[in-house]
């Protein structure tokens, strides 16, 4: 790693073709809207300011692992039959093992300054929970994590690592919240439920705030360090790309690597690269979902947001790629998808794990299964005539705590369950499309 750590974030909000659709915020019984969010994070979500100075305490922590590596993956190129170069940006080189630490550090800093004593969150694959536990430890906050039970069962050492960092860890459904005892929700064993448990817990305890690390506009802003670094590193290599690929659960690592390129293209008037969001074929919100207002968590107490969604009540099939098992895409990513500025590609977990195997074998880097979706999409694009110059792909995290998934794949036991058209139609039947009267 060479060069200084970034000192500014870059927002894409000034360059949207259309303003973000407003949220529909639930109102409490006394008629007041309840918001438990530091003012600076609110500003970062709505302001048209393009550049934001990163607080020095956060920059200091970034310096421990940023800039992250970027290289031309020649071995991987040969293995997948690429016709153009593939450049890999590796975000798995920190204690959390993923890009999630970029926003966890910022959020812990802002919440601590706002007087919060404990942060509570939900996590799917565990990278976000680990990142939040690490950030809380560094900024003197207590941390509580609700982790999807099937994922924690497969990856128990995620729980161990979070506890080493001082966090309280609960399986979800936990039985300790009202939402987790609802049979219609508990059966889903989903990230939406884990988030819902965290929301409910935070609302009922003083000095506790709920935080989230993927779909919020401010978290995508914090992730812009990925794309800003990548642009500088590509320039140092005199490398030219015309496609940027990232995997999408809600959208933070994709937004982080892709949207700075979109902002640069819009600010200069020069044609930018194609932006491709690689999602799970079992949770195909961007490729088969609808653009509508939906809940962000299982409680429905948070705002209804405009998103591409397959329905918050859809029972998502179990999979090794827990970090992608979220029913909707971030409102910012969804808006860009709606205006045609973002393309999407659905990838099976078998193809994702195979791409991860190839990167491990030919580049000596073990990616998380979620990142395998981006690698598989990048490989397909690079081997076709869809790219003329080069492909940049974000490896959003490492896979050292996902070896059980790879073991299952190598044994030939991985199966993919894509939703039927009928199931998706039922799941979104009651949703209000964006632009329709509410």
Secondary structure, DSSP 4 states (H G I P E B T S, - for coil): --SPPP-EEE-SGGG-SSPPPPPB----TTS-----S-HHHHHHHH----EEEPPHHHHHHHTTT-SPPEEE-HHHHHHHT-SSEEEEEE---STTSBTTHHHHHHHHHHHHHTT--EEEEEESSSHHHHHHHHHHHHTT-EEEEEEEHHHHHHTHHHHHHHHHTT-EEEEES-SSSTGGG-HHHHTT--HHHHHHHHHHHHHTSTTEEE--SSSSHHHHHHTHHHHHHHHHHHHHTT---SEEEEE-SSSHHHHHHHHHHHHHHHHHT----EEEEEEETTS-HHHH-EEEEE-SSTT--S-BEEEEES-TT--PPP-S-GGG--SB--HHHHHHHHTTS-EEEEE-HHHHHHHHHHHHHHHS--B-HHHHHHHHHHHHHHTTTS-SSEEEEEE-BB-TT-HHHHHHHHTT-----PPPHHHHHHHHTT-EETTS--
